[in-house]
Amino acid sequence: LPNITVLATGGTIAGSGESPVKASYTPGTIKVDQLVALVPQIKQIANVKGEQVVTVRSQDMDTTVWLKLAQKINAQCSGTDGFVITHGTDTIEETAYFLNLTVKCEKPVVLVGAMRPVTALSSDAPVNLYDAIVTAASPDSAGRGVMLVMNGKILDARDVTKLNTENLGAFQSINYGALGSVSDSKVTYTRTPVQKHTGQTQFDVSKLTQLPEVGIVYNYANASDIPAKAFIDNGYQGIVSAGVGNGNISHAILNTLSNAAKKGLVVVRSSRVSSGSTTRNGEIDDDKHGFIASGTLSPYKSRVLLMLALTQTKDPKKIQQYFSQY
Ligand SMILES: NC(=O)C[C@H](N)C(=O)O
């Protein structure tokens, strides 16, 4: 049987509550060995070694844990056949994309979460964990970048997005569609990501203990530039605009960001709209302002890429190339 390493970080997949039919519960109460033991069928698929990396609700996930996970996977790559990372669903797609850009391991790396805690009626935690192990144990899963497995779908780290606060099918690959599916203890792939990932990227986090600070500024009718100014005054190196429509920005925020970009702040234009591309030089002249257009990356994934880009360069032209490649 293949050897699979499960790195646990907490979340609802390890959560428990008093009542199987009430909404209240606490994420991260069940430790990794207990969680794996809840699904004895896993023993027929793989030899599992569990490690509790942290125990957090994923709304408390941070860059220190991201760096720890990437460094751990890179260090343990040769001693295992694949990794499964259990994670809360609130920020799972950010962690997945960070690992997609920083892991240098050709073995499958699969993130998994659950929408219902282990103690809920019809919890999705056991089946999602089982499916994630099946996916990580399949040699077919290698070379496709970091993936997320939930609700029978295999989704790529770059495109996967949480689109619902409650449903078991909360996660979708909105622009490009699923990579494949897992059912009847088997994986089926129909697509491979073409953007560069894992060993194909230039980001090396092996010696990093922190990442450059990048904030996100949200746009809306009557939007204020107070958050943008606060990030600038606090020395942030980059700002991602979660713009309206095709990455559009209201005049107050646009002026503030444009002036700051001239003084060296790196600004990425993305959109609060969940699908479609923020295209370069549309209504906003990115060349004139020195901005970067995010393409199909969401604001929070743009932030992940911008933090990593800033470890290498502050040149908006080079960073624009990263946004096209990754
Ligand atoms: N379903 C979940 O996992 C939600 C939880 N708040 C978390 O992200 O840890």
The ligand as an SDF file (V2000), in Angstrom:
LIG
                    3D

  9  8  0  0  0  0  0  0  0  0999 V2000
  -16.2060   24.4690    7.5120 N   0  0  0  0  0  0  0  0  0  0  0  0
  -15.1530   24.9890    8.1410 C   0  0  0  0  0  0  0  0  0  0  0  0
  -14.1300   24.3650    8.1820 O   0  0  0  0  0  0  0  0  0  0  0  0
  -15.3030   26.3620    8.7410 C   0  0  0  0  0  0  0  0  0  0  0  0
  -14.3830   26.7170    9.8670 C   0  0  0  0  0  0  0  0  0  0  0  0
  -14.6760   28.0500   10.3270 N   0  0  0  0  0  0  0  0  0  0  0  0
  -12.9110   26.7220    9.4700 C   0  0  0  0  0  0  0  0  0  0  0  0
  -12.5840   27.2360    8.4330 O   0  0  0  0  0  0  0  0  0  0  0  0
  -12.0980   26.2720   10.2300 O   0  0  0  0  0  0  0  0  0  0  0  0
  1  2  1  0
  2  3  2  0
  2  4  1  0
  4  5  1  0
  5  6  1  0
  5  7  1  0
  7  8  2  0
  7  9  1  0
M  END
$$$$
